[in-house]
Amino acid sequence: MTIEALLIILLIGAVAGWLAGLIVKGFGFGLLGNIVVGIVGALIASFLFPAIGLGLGEGILGSIIAATLGAVILLFLIRLVKRA
């Protein structure tokens, strides 16, 4: 993995985590937390969306959208666990 690829992954994770934090009110984890939430969201999306036959496009924009949706799912699950 090159430095450029790592920076792109971190940037997509940060943007996706930040967007998911805006969508799911009450969750703000800071820059590092947003990156982690975004990257985990991207992992969730990479397994879940192909399994249900959903494709969101390619490139950076498609990656950000998929990672954001995965991060929203992650934050929603965290909220459910905290309430239980």
Summary of the structure (lengths in Angstrom):
residues: 84
radius of gyration: 12.5
end to end distance: 39.9
largest distance: 41.8
contacts: 264
relative contact order: 0.19
helix: 81%
strand: 0%
